[in-house]
Amino acid sequence: MRQNLHTHTTFCDGENTPEELVQAALSLGMDSLGFSGHSPLPSDDSWTMTAEGVQRYRAEVERLQKAYGGQLQIFLGLEQDCDSPSPSAPYDYLIGSVHRLTKDDVSFYVDESAASFSRAVETLYSGDYLAAAEAYYDKMARLPRWNSRQIVGHLDLITKYNEGDRLFSTDSPRYRAAAVEAVRQLARRDMVFEVNTGAMARGYRTAPYPAPALLREIRQAGGAIVITSDCHSAAQLLYAFDEAAALCRSCGFRETLVLTEAGFVPQPL
């Protein structure tokens, strides 16, 4: 099956409407497509859906499910930020994610821009990037489980601007200890880890999230994976899926999961 479950639309910070993405998926010969709009955040709707927008999003995806039945299987999902209110209605699946850290009552996004991230770490953590990473993974490890079909979103998002370890060393014992503990905690709760090519598509990384060392830890912990593109435009629907699959194989994985009406099922890589 050719499937992408991490897809953003004009209802949040994506460039295309849901129907435009459905048409693109059909042209690529995809079997199924999952929409995952950003959940509302009480303090910011510049890149998330509003509460009212969630209702319109849900209605549009349900309309498309009926309109394209028999041509493309469409799933209604949500990228549920850990700082958002819990979902008030059912979804086919959720992508749990951490985008924001708070220290001394000051919040910042770890993925907004390289400048804002560095400024926040210098101001709030006295330039100790490893302390920020430890705080991030501690929050990730405590990600709530809202749904039986739940995916862990971009596990090591804290490294978005750290290509080549230019800000901090991902080989540091402090970094590895925090990241590995998060992997183990999440794997114990039987969450599915996404291998996410979104930062590659936008030129920030040369490899997917998570990094190979963390993929091997996920494998060792018995975690399952799905490959996603964190799509924000139609051109990104299947971005670098072949490269991601090759990386997963090199880290010991022999199968990935795909979502069906019956739940997640394995398929060979």
Buried (B, 14 or more C-beta within 10 A) or exposed (E): EBBBBBBBBBBBBBBBBBBBBBBBBEEEEBEBBBBBBBBBBEEBBEBBBBEEBBEEBBEBBEEBBEEBEEEBBBBBBBBBBBBBEEBEEEBBBBBBBBBBBEBEEEBBBBBBEBEBBBEBBEEBBEEBBBBBBBBBBBBBBEBEEBBEBBBBBBBBBBBBBBBEEEBBEBEBEBBBEBBBBBBBBBBEEEBBBBBBBBBBBBEBBEBBBBBEBBBBBBBBBEBBBBBBBBBBBBEBBBBBBEBBBEBBBEBEBEBBBBBBEEEBEEEEB
